[in-house]
Amino acid sequence: IAKSMTIEEMRQLHHHALEDAQAKKTELRLVLASRYRELVGSSDEVLKMRERSQELHQLVHALPSLMTKLQQQNQRNQQIAQAIDEEEKTNSNNEQEETGQDVNNSTKQEEE
């Protein structure tokens, strides 16, 4: 090929080859930069997912103790409710006894 070409044609071919090489180099650089940005973005997402995973793990790990506390609180609330009910029954019985005594006293006074 070199024998059939003039020096000027060889220079043009060389120049064209250099331009093609530079264009490919630029294209490769752009592709690599794009891939790098994607990689960095993906790694950021992976780190966020890792943080959320750790938070979720901690919450799931804490769940049994939270359930135990909730059951204990529920038992205390039930005991308080029962105590209130008993107190209300006692007060109601006392009021009925007092009302009954008042009626008996009134009846006795009327009879006298």
One Martini backbone bead per residue (centre of mass of N, CA, C, O) as a GRO file, in nm:
protein
  112
    1ILE     BB    1   0.059   0.062  -0.021
    2ALA     BB    2   0.299   0.262   0.007
    3LYS     BB    3   0.388   0.250  -0.303
    4SER     BB    4   0.097   0.367  -0.417
    5MET     BB    5   0.162   0.621  -0.247
    6THR     BB    6   0.184   0.925  -0.158
    7ILE     BB    7   0.293   1.142   0.072
    8GLU     BB    8   0.032   1.297   0.098
    9GLU     BB    9  -0.153   1.050   0.138
   10MET     BB   10  -0.008   0.951   0.394
   11ARG     BB   11  -0.063   1.200   0.561
   12GLN     BB   12  -0.369   1.186   0.544
   13LEU     BB   13  -0.393   0.904   0.666
   14HIS     BB   14  -0.255   0.975   0.931
   15HIS     BB   15  -0.443   1.204   1.012
   16HIS     BB   16  -0.703   1.035   1.007
   17ALA     BB   17  -0.608   0.828   1.218
   18LEU     BB   18  -0.569   1.035   1.447
   19GLU     BB   19  -0.862   1.137   1.453
   20ASP     BB   20  -0.991   0.863   1.511
   21ALA     BB   21  -0.837   0.811   1.773
   22GLN     BB   22  -0.937   1.066   1.920
   23ALA     BB   23  -1.238   1.004   1.900
   24LYS     BB   24  -1.222   0.733   2.054
   25LYS     BB   25  -1.103   0.850   2.311
   26THR     BB   26  -1.337   1.041   2.374
   27GLU     BB   27  -1.559   0.830   2.376
   28LEU     BB   28  -1.437   0.659   2.602
   29ARG     BB   29  -1.435   0.881   2.817
   30LEU     BB   30  -1.744   0.927   2.819
   31VAL     BB   31  -1.825   0.640   2.891
   32LEU     BB   32  -1.663   0.623   3.156
   33ALA     BB   33  -1.797   0.862   3.294
   34SER     BB   34  -2.081   0.750   3.289
   35ARG     BB   35  -2.020   0.487   3.443
   36TYR     BB   36  -1.909   0.623   3.693
   37ARG     BB   37  -2.169   0.769   3.773
   38GLU     BB   38  -2.333   0.512   3.801
   39LEU     BB   39  -2.158   0.383   4.017
   40VAL     BB   40  -2.185   0.602   4.230
   41GLY     BB   41  -2.493   0.594   4.244
   42SER     BB   42  -2.510   0.296   4.325
   43SER     BB   43  -2.340   0.313   4.584
   44ASP     BB   44  -2.527   0.507   4.728
   45GLU     BB   45  -2.771   0.316   4.729
   46VAL     BB   46  -2.634   0.088   4.883
   47LEU     BB   47  -2.581   0.251   5.140
   48LYS     BB   48  -2.875   0.316   5.199
   49MET     BB   49  -2.970   0.023   5.215
   50ARG     BB   50  -2.789  -0.051   5.450
   51GLU     BB   51  -2.904   0.144   5.656
   52ARG     BB   52  -3.199   0.040   5.639
   53SER     BB   53  -3.128  -0.249   5.718
   54GLN     BB   54  -3.020  -0.184   5.999
   55GLU     BB   55  -3.274  -0.052   6.107
   56LEU     BB   56  -3.457  -0.295   6.065
   57HIS     BB   57  -3.298  -0.491   6.240
   58GLN     BB   58  -3.331  -0.333   6.503
   59LEU     BB   59  -3.640  -0.337   6.511
   60VAL     BB   60  -3.675  -0.643   6.505
   61HIS     BB   61  -3.501  -0.697   6.757
   62ALA     BB   62  -3.693  -0.508   6.949
   63LEU     BB   63  -3.980  -0.632   6.937
   64PRO     BB   64  -4.002  -0.830   7.179
   65SER     BB   65  -3.962  -0.614   7.403
   66LEU     BB   66  -4.199  -0.438   7.316
   67MET     BB   67  -4.415  -0.655   7.357
   68THR     BB   68  -4.367  -0.696   7.657
   69LYS     BB   69  -4.428  -0.407   7.743
   70LEU     BB   70  -4.715  -0.402   7.628
   71GLN     BB   71  -4.826  -0.634   7.802
   72GLN     BB   72  -4.767  -0.503   8.075
   73GLN     BB   73  -4.938  -0.250   8.026
   74ASN     BB   74  -5.202  -0.402   7.979
   75GLN     BB   75  -5.216  -0.532   8.258
   76ARG     BB   76  -5.220  -0.267   8.418
   77ASN     BB   77  -5.477  -0.157   8.287
   78GLN     BB   78  -5.659  -0.388   8.382
   79GLN     BB   79  -5.613  -0.346   8.685
   80ILE     BB   80  -5.720  -0.058   8.692
   81ALA     BB   81  -6.001  -0.122   8.581
   82GLN     BB   82  -6.079  -0.315   8.808
   83ALA     BB   83  -6.045  -0.115   9.041
   84ILE     BB   84  -6.253   0.084   8.939
   85ASP     BB   85  -6.492  -0.109   8.934
   86GLU     BB   86  -6.482  -0.178   9.237
   87GLU     BB   87  -6.516   0.111   9.336
   88GLU     BB   88  -6.788   0.161   9.200
   89LYS     BB   89  -6.939  -0.068   9.344
   90THR     BB   90  -6.889   0.029   9.629
   91ASN     BB   91  -7.020   0.306   9.593
   92SER     BB   92  -7.295   0.198   9.505
   93ASN     BB   93  -7.357   0.032   9.761
   94ASN     BB   94  -7.334   0.267   9.959
   95GLU     BB   95  -7.560   0.435   9.834
   96GLN     BB   96  -7.782   0.223   9.871
   97GLU     BB   97  -7.760   0.201  10.177
   98GLU     BB   98  -7.812   0.498  10.236
   99THR     BB   99  -8.089   0.509  10.095
  100GLY     BB  100  -8.217   0.287  10.267
  101GLN     BB  101  -8.182   0.434  10.539
  102ASP     BB  102  -8.343   0.685  10.466
  103VAL     BB  103  -8.608   0.536  10.416
  104ASN     BB  104  -8.630   0.405  10.699
  105ASN     BB  105  -8.624   0.668  10.857
  106SER     BB  106  -8.873   0.791  10.726
  107THR     BB  107  -9.067   0.565  10.806
  108LYS     BB  108  -9.028   0.586  11.113
  109GLN     BB  109  -9.115   0.882  11.137
  110GLU     BB  110  -9.399   0.837  11.025
  111GLU     BB  111  -9.489   0.628  11.242
  112GLU     BB  112  -9.445   0.829  11.488
   0.00000   0.00000   0.00000
